[in-house]
């Protein structure tokens, strides 16, 4: 016998007696009742419904002198959803209202199929939504699910799974069973729970079914599982004996207080017990004795010493009145419906007319309108026959004595705005009495810097964490995708944030820049020192023999060549970009023009030694100056056109390197740059050809040989420069250009002036006209 269900029926009797003794509700009218045992079985429930409809075989019957004896106005029950469905179909045909205190299947809210059904307990739809939100709130995304194979379990779990899917919760398994199934079926469900990886198990199971499953799990060392229970079993005091379920949480109907109920439950006289087969069975089972004298040999006869006050059974436990209050309110709802129909016009004696005949259909109509408060609890029904959904969050916690206790730790009110339904006001304990919330996920959360990739053939909660590809980041946990950084930003090493790309250019602060700048300044100083040596020895034969004016102009241009490389170092700007290329082009043309002039002078000088030649008259100093100016002017004109049409400008190069920005000077017009460079090359080749022609002219100190070698170095440097310039990335492009400028400049100054300085400084005996004119 389920003594908890017996308590529900006794609460109904208590409520009816309260109403019959009331002077405010149905004054002058006495309610009678019948109580039938459905045995939690659908066939028996159908038979019971038929008995209600026909008034046959009452187990209890009171109501002598009733005006409408045997006519059922309404029915309270059943506790289970499946029996309630069957009963509602039968009772609905007779327009008999059915008010359930414990049938929670959401399907019963369908007024098309069950127009006569009402309930004082909220629909499972609300509980399913609340359970899904609770699981999500606690961070669990990987759960197992078990349910009763009944309308209660199947419909409740279907509602939960639908709500869980919306919350992004994945279900590893969903198993169903029923208490009448073979034990092999129960064992299979238990093994699925044992082998699963989900720590959290949501059980939408009727109390009787759950007892059988937990008994099966207790046969072996039970697995550590965090149980999430539906109202049916998680608030059943009889389930608290399963210690391994400590930490279970779930939603229960709000606790209540019914004044006088405990005294009524304990006030069982021997006569009353003996008169009722149900109470007799309960008494004999509770005290392990037999009423009457027909006891078996090994059985004890109840002798009257049994004290129900000392009995520890769910029947006598009124510390957690939850569903009991639902049965209590169901009786009052029916009484108010009858009162509103019968007692509309109370006569002068303040008594209702007990001879007023009403039909069950009238009670059904009035039930839809009831709205009252009983013991501080509101009672009303919406259009679907459901009450307002309010739950308590219940947690199974171990007491200091080691017993499992049911503790209310929070509340849930479905009428509040979304996000405000929960209110947890106490600390919870979890599986194995832990104070840490257990983790139940298929895959650990993907940290920022990674993205989720679903595992093939598994639910969406099972995924691998893949690092973001180059250039992309994710800055959220469990990011489904990575997104690229803005153009001028680049991910950090963790790839969870975008940082500004470092700007790179050849600066004076880095080693390469310092070395090149040092060579540039050193080269300029070398040219100035050489000019000083030549100036000091300007009257010496070796200086005068090599066209001192062009030599000084060449040294001046070489100084500018060395210094112009400094414009390539540092932060590119509009002015520095225009200056570096034009200064380089003009100074080098000036330099080559001087060398070309010196080469022509050598050739002309040799021809002037021939008899009758006056060629030097046509290539004297004025003509030499004009040659240098003319060649240089052409380069100035080219540069002016280049700057006028499409000048160089600073730009951020984002294509060479993905992770950094190259700040460089764009050419503006590539044609302009290559024309400037080509013109320098043309003059250099022309000078080289002339120097080659003059290298074997009879002279002890023939400068053409030095010019030939210097032009060979110059051309080699710049021919090598072209592929190096094109292929060098970033700031190394600038470094290659500076290297070419410095190398060619050093080549010119060393090849042309080093031998002369050597003679001037270290071999002064050779710095004589006689030595220079010596043909041997």
Secondary structure as GFF3:
##gff-version 3
##sequence-region A 1 776
A	DSSP	alpha_helix	3	20	.	.	.	ID=ss1
A	DSSP	alpha_helix	42	54	.	.	.	ID=ss2
A	DSSP	beta_strand	74	76	.	.	.	ID=ss3
A	DSSP	alpha_helix	81	93	.	.	.	ID=ss4
A	DSSP	beta_strand	97	100	.	.	.	ID=ss5
A	DSSP	three_ten_helix	106	109	.	.	.	ID=ss6
A	DSSP	beta_strand	117	119	.	.	.	ID=ss7
A	DSSP	alpha_helix	124	137	.	.	.	ID=ss8
A	DSSP	beta_strand	142	148	.	.	.	ID=ss9
A	DSSP	alpha_helix	151	166	.	.	.	ID=ss10
A	DSSP	beta_strand	170	177	.	.	.	ID=ss11
A	DSSP	alpha_helix	183	195	.	.	.	ID=ss12
A	DSSP	beta_strand	200	204	.	.	.	ID=ss13
A	DSSP	alpha_helix	207	217	.	.	.	ID=ss14
A	DSSP	beta_strand	226	229	.	.	.	ID=ss15
A	DSSP	alpha_helix	231	234	.	.	.	ID=ss16
A	DSSP	three_ten_helix	237	241	.	.	.	ID=ss17
A	DSSP	three_ten_helix	243	245	.	.	.	ID=ss18
A	DSSP	beta_strand	249	253	.	.	.	ID=ss19
A	DSSP	alpha_helix	261	266	.	.	.	ID=ss20
A	DSSP	alpha_helix	270	275	.	.	.	ID=ss21
A	DSSP	alpha_helix	277	287	.	.	.	ID=ss22
A	DSSP	beta_strand	289	290	.	.	.	ID=ss23
A	DSSP	beta_strand	300	301	.	.	.	ID=ss24
A	DSSP	three_ten_helix	308	310	.	.	.	ID=ss25
A	DSSP	alpha_helix	323	342	.	.	.	ID=ss26
A	DSSP	alpha_helix	360	367	.	.	.	ID=ss27
A	DSSP	beta_strand	371	374	.	.	.	ID=ss28
A	DSSP	beta_strand	377	380	.	.	.	ID=ss29
A	DSSP	beta_strand	390	398	.	.	.	ID=ss30
A	DSSP	beta_strand	404	413	.	.	.	ID=ss31
A	DSSP	beta_strand	422	424	.	.	.	ID=ss32
A	DSSP	three_ten_helix	431	433	.	.	.	ID=ss33
A	DSSP	beta_strand	450	454	.	.	.	ID=ss34
A	DSSP	beta_strand	463	467	.	.	.	ID=ss35
A	DSSP	beta_strand	472	473	.	.	.	ID=ss36
A	DSSP	beta_strand	483	484	.	.	.	ID=ss37
A	DSSP	beta_strand	489	491	.	.	.	ID=ss38
A	DSSP	beta_strand	498	500	.	.	.	ID=ss39
A	DSSP	beta_strand	502	504	.	.	.	ID=ss40
A	DSSP	alpha_helix	511	536	.	.	.	ID=ss41
A	DSSP	alpha_helix	541	544	.	.	.	ID=ss42
A	DSSP	alpha_helix	548	564	.	.	.	ID=ss43
A	DSSP	three_ten_helix	565	568	.	.	.	ID=ss44
A	DSSP	alpha_helix	574	608	.	.	.	ID=ss45
A	DSSP	three_ten_helix	615	617	.	.	.	ID=ss46
A	DSSP	alpha_helix	621	646	.	.	.	ID=ss47
A	DSSP	beta_strand	649	653	.	.	.	ID=ss48
A	DSSP	beta_strand	660	666	.	.	.	ID=ss49
A	DSSP	alpha_helix	670	694	.	.	.	ID=ss50
A	DSSP	alpha_helix	703	727	.	.	.	ID=ss51
A	DSSP	alpha_helix	731	762	.	.	.	ID=ss52
A	DSSP	three_ten_helix	764	766	.	.	.	ID=ss53
A	DSSP	alpha_helix	769	773	.	.	.	ID=ss54
###
